[in-house]
Amino acid sequence: MNETTTETATETEAPATAKEVRTWAAVNFRGHVGARGRLAGDVKAAFTEATGRQVA
């Protein structure tokens, strides 16, 4: 018996890096996002909601 699976783009795409999220946030996020350090949860959530990609 052959089973087929359907994968969405988010399942096959690599998670976004902090650099990618910071670049996105500089243009699209209301609020300050520092150049270094841990990304805040609200920034990660906004990125994931807007792009459909998870954050590493």
HELIX and SHEET records of a PDB file:
HELIX    1   1 ALA A    9  THR A   12  1                                   4    
HELIX    2   2 ALA A   18  ASN A   28  1                                  11    
HELIX    3   3 GLY A   41  THR A   51  1                                  11    
END                                                                             
